[in-house]
Amino acid sequence: MFSVIVARPSARLRRALAISAAFAALSAPSIGAAQELSLSDALSKVATGDPTVAVNAARLQAAEAAVTQADVRPRDVIGVDAEDFAGTGPYSPIERSQTTAWYERTWERGGKREARIGAARSEIGVASTRNRLRMLDLLAQVQATWVEAQVAEAEISIAEQRQAAALRVEAEVGRRVGRALDPLFSAERARTAVAQARIALDQARERARIARAALASYWGGTADYSLDDAAFATFTATPADAENSPDLALLSAERDAAGARIRLAETGNVSDPTARVGVRHFGQGNDVAIMIGGFIPLGSRTANRGNVLRANAEAQAAEAEIAVTRVQIEREVNRLVAERATIVAEITRIDREVLPSAQRAVTLVRDGFARGGTAFTFLEVNQTQQALFDARSRRVELLRSFHLAGARLDRLTGRHVSLLSNAENR
């Protein structure tokens, strides 16, 4: 007989092991917390990491460079004129040539430089607002993909419940067949239902994985995370203000830019004088003389009339488009709000009336079927359970419609602009 003596670790060693375990627990990532993703998390990832951010930044830099260029005044000119350096008769000798070195400057009048800078600055506003609009369109796509991923996850739960119910019925049918209460084909029908339920569950899990992967593709991630379904389970319809629409903000910025172009076009009706000063050298006698000159364009009051008319027409079109777009957005916002209110009413009635009644019916039929009587058949059990699952599926589909309409509302009203502002300030 052998005895094995195991030495207990010393107190110091036990303390060291405990400290190491504690550090390991602290340093190890919390899988549940790290993998759970909310809608805000998904939108924030895209708002800061999508390649569109770099594209928008480049467009904004181009608009800012245009402001820098607009601040440049007309360039001064220097030149040299050579006259009479070759000819016939008395002008053939090189000594009779005249050479003039001159310097020329043009002075802008009528506020051209300021108007040019103002027009360029207005384009910065247009570029910035258009960039935000592109990002909001992208976030709306992400939000819709998030909704589809939540629907896929909810369908997994329904498929699991369906499989569990099919397994219970299969076991009960097996007992009834063993007691000669049901024919043999009832057991085969029950096994078929279980197989179909398993296939449906596998398909639901695969669809959910694909939906998570589609969502993660917006920030280059993978599908190994879980979704926070708290927001998806919430179906409270809230009012929306169409006046905060980023589409209206873009049209307003374009209207302001059109006004700046009007002022720029009007400055084109003011002539800019040009002055020249130079030194002329006479080859015969080696003498020099000072030359002064200048000029100003004529007929400038109507020279830019067409550009002024075009700029005015563009400003009027922008103003009219704002009015039209405001009506369209208000109409769509009102429709979506009413649609969501209708969906909330139906979900509320399903929760209060349909689901409790369907659950009671399932319980009554299942209990009667389990007691072994002939009052209930496999078909009745199956139909009753199917009615319950149809109600749950209908509820998920209503939540899908509710949140997709909410994604469209968020896009129209610019709800997620704050996420873009935070990303721009980083």
Secondary structure by P-SEA (a helix, b strand, c coil): cbbbbbbcccaaaaaaaaaaaaaaaaacccccccccccaaaaaaaaacccaaaaaaaaaaaaaaaaaaaaacccbbbbbcccccccccccccccccbbbbbbbbbbbbccaaaaaaaaaaaaaaaaaaaaaaaaaaaaaaaaaaaaaaaaaaaaaaaaaaaaaaaaaaaaaaaaaaaaaccccaaaaaaaaaaaaaaaaaaaaaaaaaaaaaaaaaccccccccccccccccccbbbbbbbccccaaaaaaaaaaaaaaaaaaaaaaccbbbbbbbbbbbbbcccbbbbbbbcccccccccccaaaaaaaaaaaaaaaaaaaaaaaaaaaaaaaaaaaaaaaaaaaaaaaacccaaaaaaaaaaaaaaaaaccccccaaaaaaaaaaaaaaaaaaaaaaaaaaaaaaaaaaaaccaaaaaaaaaac
